[in-house]
């Protein structure tokens, strides 16, 4: 079930049952309704629920909402085939297949103006051209919790104790930022916010690795 709550912990409200792959974009909440089996959107207060796309009952999917399109992946399409990546407009029209190479264990993690970014079953990082569907492996190293921001990719290195790293989008200039095991990251205004594995305190560090400090103490 999807809830919303004030930042001070008050006014908890249930918005919808069975919501997966929830994303807040364009002042709307987009989600996959696992009960009704379809992609929906609604207002931030839970009103005006609208079905955008509904596959056949046997189909499950994950998706990524961008500025003008929704990119979604169907492990099994209507013809019973596997590994198809599609795009469509925000209202569910103009559905188009992008490529045939995405496996059923790959999930779109982030995007920029040109590419979608995702990891494969071995946690290797790939990017896919939004227009042409061309797929490219960026590097063979293992990735987790990827954030794409401007010219850099910030990530937890699954092959190095989940330490915090950053690298250029082409895989170059790989840099270690925090040599501690980290569970969650986010990036905002040249700061990286993170949690240490097993702890709830929030820390932050500049995107160049400087000014590492406690940001919020868990109570």
C-alpha positions, 0 to 999 in steps of 0.5 A, spaced: 500 500 500 502 506 498 501 512 503 503 519 504 505 523 510 507 530 512 515 531 513 513 532 521 510 525 521 503 527 521 497 526 517 498 519 514 494 518 508 493 511 504 493 513 497 492 506 493 493 499 494 498 494 491 502 500 488 509 498 485 515 502 481 512 508 484 515 514 481 513 522 482 514 526 476 511 532 473 507 533 479 503 526 478 504 519 482 506 514 477 505 507 479 504 499 477 497 497 480 499 490 481 492 488 483 488 491 477 495 489 473 496 496 469 500 502 469 496 508 473 497 515 474 494 520 480 494 526 483 499 527 489 493 527 494 491 520 491 485 523 486 483 522 479 486 515 478 487 514 471 490 507 467 495 509 462 497 502 460 494 495 461 497 489 458 494 482 458 494 478 465 500 474 465 504 480 463 508 483 469 513 489 468 517 495 471 517 502 468 521 509 468 517 515 467 521 521 463 519 528 461 515 526 455 515 518 455 514 512 459 519 507 458 517 500 460 519 493 460 515 486 459 518 480 461 513 476 457 509 480 451 503 478 448 506 473 443 510 469 449 517 472 447 521 475 452 526 481 453 522 487 450 523 494 451 518 499 449 516 506 450 510 510 450 507 517 451 505 519 458 498 518 456 499 511 454 499 512 446 504 511 441 507 504 444 513 503 440 518 497 441 525 499 442 529 493 442 529 485 443 535 484 448 533 486 455 533 480 459 527 479 465 532 481 470 534 488 468 531 494 471 531 501 469 535 505 474 536 512 471 536 516 465 538 522 462 537 526 456 539 521 451 540 514 455 536 509 460 541 506 465 540 499 467 544 493 470 544 486 468 543 480 472 551 480 473 550 487 476 554 490 470 552 497 467 548 498 461 545 504 457 540 504 452 539 510 446 532 512 448 531 513 440 534 508 437 534 502 442 541 501 441 544 498 447 551 499 450 555 496 456 559 501 460 563 497 464 564 490 467 565 492 474 559 491 479 554 497 480 548 498 485 544 504 487 546 508 481 544 516 481 545 519 474 547 527 475 549 531 469 556 528 467 557 523 473 554 517 475 554 516 483 554 509 485 555 503 490 560 499 488 558 492 489 565 489 487 568 493 493 564 492 499 559 497 497 563 503 497 561 510 494 564 511 487 563 516 482 565 515 474 564 519 468 558 516 464 563 513 459 566 509 464 572 513 465 575 517 471 572 512 476 574 515 483 573 512 490 569 517 495 567 514 501 571 508 504 565 505 508 559 500 506 553 504 504 546 502 503 542 508 500 544 514 496 541 520 493 544 526 490 541 534 490 545 540 489 552 538 489 551 534 495 551 526 496 546 524 501 547 517 504 546 512 510 551 507 512 549 500 512 545 497 518 544 505 520 539 510 520 543 516 521 543 520 514 550 523 512 552 527 506 558 529 502 560 534 497 560 530 490 568 531 490 568 527 496 570 533 501 566 536 507 563 529 509 559 530 515 553 527 519 547 531 516 541 528 520 541 524 527 536 518 527 531 519 533 
